[in-house]
Amino acid sequence: MSHGAPPPGPPELALSGPAGAVARALARLNDWILDASMLALLAAALVLTGSVLMRYFLKRPTEWQDETSVFLLVGAVFMSGAYVQSYRGHVAIEALTGLLPERVNRARLVAVDVVSLLFNAFFAWKSWTLLREAVTDHQTTSSSWAPPLWIPYSLMATGMTLLALQILLQIAARPGRAGRAP
């Protein structure tokens, strides 16, 4: 890939019917989330830079800047996970690809997808339980600013759910599944 050239779009998932509609909707949502995540990263950088300048030059303490930046970064990282997965940009053991026979490599890819789906589905479920607890117990951070914890937990739960959905759609669209009975 050359620098400056936009990357090609994510591979379109060969799904029809309701699953195809969900895949297309998720692709559009991922594009929107990518833009929002880029803005969140920029905002976090600006907030942290402003915090450093305020503390150094104005000798003013900062209460909200660190947590605001963490919340923005948590949102950007978790919410953009499905977009990254749409390009298959997450961790996989590609060093083995050239060493394994084609059939074994296909089985390895299926196993990686299934294990990834199970892990991310569990992480999403646990994130939703943390969100519920944060909302019902009115949990906040321990700082003097004390923002509510439902903010990062909602971003984490939503992002992990979208990531699990993206993996599920990619498993459903796996080449070689067409024509097989469910």
C-alpha positions as CSV (number, residue, x, y, z in Angstrom):
1,M,0.0,0.0,0.0
2,S,1.4,3.4,-0.9
3,H,1.2,6.3,1.5
4,G,-1.4,8.9,0.6
5,A,-3.5,6.5,-1.5
6,P,-6.9,5.7,0.2
7,P,-7.2,2.1,1.1
8,P,-9.7,0.1,-1.0
9,G,-13.1,-0.4,0.7
10,P,-13.7,-3.4,2.9
11,P,-14.6,-6.6,1.1
12,E,-18.3,-6.7,0.5
13,L,-19.9,-9.6,2.3
14,A,-21.7,-11.9,-0.1
15,L,-24.9,-12.1,1.9
16,S,-28.5,-11.8,0.7
17,G,-31.8,-11.2,2.4
18,P,-31.9,-9.9,6.0
19,A,-28.3,-10.8,6.7
20,G,-27.2,-8.8,3.6
21,A,-29.3,-5.8,4.7
22,V,-27.7,-6.0,8.2
23,A,-24.2,-6.2,6.6
24,R,-24.8,-3.1,4.4
25,A,-26.3,-1.2,7.3
26,L,-23.3,-2.1,9.5
27,A,-20.9,-1.0,6.8
28,R,-22.6,2.4,6.6
29,L,-22.6,2.6,10.4
30,N,-18.9,1.7,10.5
31,D,-18.1,4.5,8.1
32,W,-19.9,7.0,10.3
33,I,-18.2,5.6,13.4
34,L,-14.8,5.9,11.8
35,D,-15.4,9.6,11.2
36,A,-16.6,10.1,14.8
37,S,-13.6,8.1,16.1
38,M,-11.2,10.3,14.2
39,L,-12.8,13.4,15.7
40,A,-12.6,11.8,19.1
41,L,-8.9,11.1,18.8
42,L,-8.3,14.7,17.6
43,A,-10.4,16.0,20.5
44,A,-8.4,13.9,23.0
45,A,-5.2,15.2,21.7
46,L,-6.4,18.8,21.9
47,V,-7.7,18.3,25.5
48,L,-4.5,16.7,26.7
49,T,-2.4,19.4,25.0
50,G,-4.6,22.1,26.6
51,S,-4.2,20.4,29.9
52,V,-0.4,20.4,29.8
53,L,-0.4,24.0,28.7
54,M,-2.7,25.1,31.5
55,R,-0.7,23.2,34.2
56,Y,2.7,24.4,32.9
57,F,2.1,28.0,32.0
58,L,-0.9,29.0,34.0
59,K,-0.2,26.7,37.0
60,R,-3.9,25.7,37.1
61,P,-4.9,22.3,38.2
62,T,-7.0,20.2,35.8
63,E,-9.8,18.0,36.9
64,W,-11.6,16.9,33.9
65,Q,-9.1,16.7,31.1
66,D,-7.6,13.3,31.8
67,E,-10.9,11.6,32.2
68,T,-12.4,13.3,29.2
69,S,-9.4,12.1,27.1
70,V,-9.7,8.6,28.4
71,F,-13.4,8.5,27.7
72,L,-12.8,9.8,24.1
73,L,-10.0,7.2,23.6
74,V,-12.1,4.4,25.0
75,G,-14.9,5.4,22.6
76,A,-12.6,5.7,19.6
77,V,-11.0,2.3,20.2
78,F,-14.0,0.2,21.1
79,M,-16.4,1.8,18.6
80,S,-14.0,1.5,15.6
81,G,-13.3,-2.3,16.2
82,A,-16.0,-3.4,13.8
83,Y,-14.6,-1.2,11.1
84,V,-11.1,-2.6,11.6
85,Q,-12.5,-6.1,11.5
86,S,-14.3,-5.4,8.3
87,Y,-10.9,-5.2,6.7
88,R,-9.7,-8.2,8.7
89,G,-7.3,-5.9,10.4
90,H,-7.3,-7.6,13.8
91,V,-4.7,-10.0,15.0
92,A,-4.4,-13.3,13.2
93,I,-1.6,-15.7,12.9
94,E,-0.6,-15.0,9.3
95,A,2.9,-16.4,9.6
96,L,1.4,-19.8,9.3
97,T,-0.5,-19.1,6.1
98,G,2.4,-20.0,3.8
99,L,3.4,-23.1,5.8
100,L,0.0,-24.8,6.0
101,P,-1.8,-26.7,3.3
102,E,-4.8,-24.9,1.8
103,R,-7.4,-27.1,3.6
104,V,-5.7,-26.8,7.0
105,N,-5.4,-23.0,6.5
106,R,-9.1,-22.7,5.8
107,A,-9.9,-24.7,9.0
108,R,-7.5,-22.4,10.9
109,L,-9.3,-19.3,9.6
110,V,-12.7,-20.7,10.6
111,A,-11.3,-21.6,14.1
112,V,-9.9,-18.1,14.5
113,D,-13.2,-16.5,13.5
114,V,-15.2,-18.7,15.8
115,V,-12.9,-18.2,18.8
116,S,-12.9,-14.5,18.1
117,L,-16.7,-14.4,17.9
118,L,-17.0,-16.3,21.2
119,F,-14.5,-14.0,23.0
120,N,-16.1,-10.8,21.7
121,A,-19.6,-12.0,22.4
122,F,-18.6,-12.7,26.0
123,F,-16.8,-9.4,26.3
124,A,-19.9,-7.6,24.9
125,W,-22.2,-9.4,27.3
126,K,-20.0,-8.5,30.2
127,S,-19.8,-4.9,29.1
128,W,-23.6,-4.7,29.0
129,T,-23.8,-6.1,32.5
130,L,-21.2,-3.4,33.6
131,L,-23.3,-0.8,31.9
132,R,-26.5,-1.9,33.7
133,E,-24.7,-1.8,37.1
134,A,-23.3,1.6,36.4
135,V,-26.7,3.0,35.5
136,T,-28.7,1.3,38.3
137,D,-26.0,2.1,41.0
138,H,-25.3,5.6,39.7
139,Q,-21.6,4.8,39.5
140,T,-19.1,7.5,38.9
141,T,-15.3,7.7,38.7
142,S,-13.4,8.4,41.9
143,S,-12.1,11.8,40.8
144,S,-13.3,15.1,42.1
145,W,-15.1,15.7,38.8
146,A,-16.8,12.3,39.1
147,P,-18.3,11.7,35.6
148,P,-20.7,8.8,35.3
149,L,-19.3,5.4,34.4
150,W,-22.2,4.6,32.1
151,I,-20.4,6.8,29.4
152,P,-17.4,4.6,28.8
153,Y,-19.3,1.4,29.5
154,S,-21.9,2.2,26.9
155,L,-19.2,2.9,24.3
156,M,-17.5,-0.4,25.3
157,A,-20.7,-2.4,25.2
158,T,-21.8,-1.0,21.9
159,G,-18.4,-1.3,20.2
160,M,-17.9,-4.9,21.3
161,T,-21.5,-5.8,20.2
162,L,-20.8,-4.3,16.7
163,L,-17.5,-6.2,16.6
164,A,-19.1,-9.5,17.4
165,L,-21.8,-8.8,14.8
166,Q,-19.2,-8.0,12.2
167,I,-17.4,-11.3,12.9
168,L,-20.7,-13.2,12.8
169,L,-21.5,-11.7,9.4
170,Q,-18.0,-12.6,8.1
171,I,-18.5,-16.2,9.3
172,A,-21.9,-16.3,7.6
173,A,-20.4,-14.9,4.3
174,R,-17.4,-17.3,4.3
175,P,-16.7,-18.6,0.8
176,G,-17.7,-22.2,0.4
177,R,-20.8,-21.9,2.5
178,A,-23.1,-21.2,-0.4
179,G,-25.4,-24.0,-1.3
180,R,-24.9,-25.8,2.0
181,A,-27.9,-26.7,4.1
182,P,-28.0,-24.8,7.4
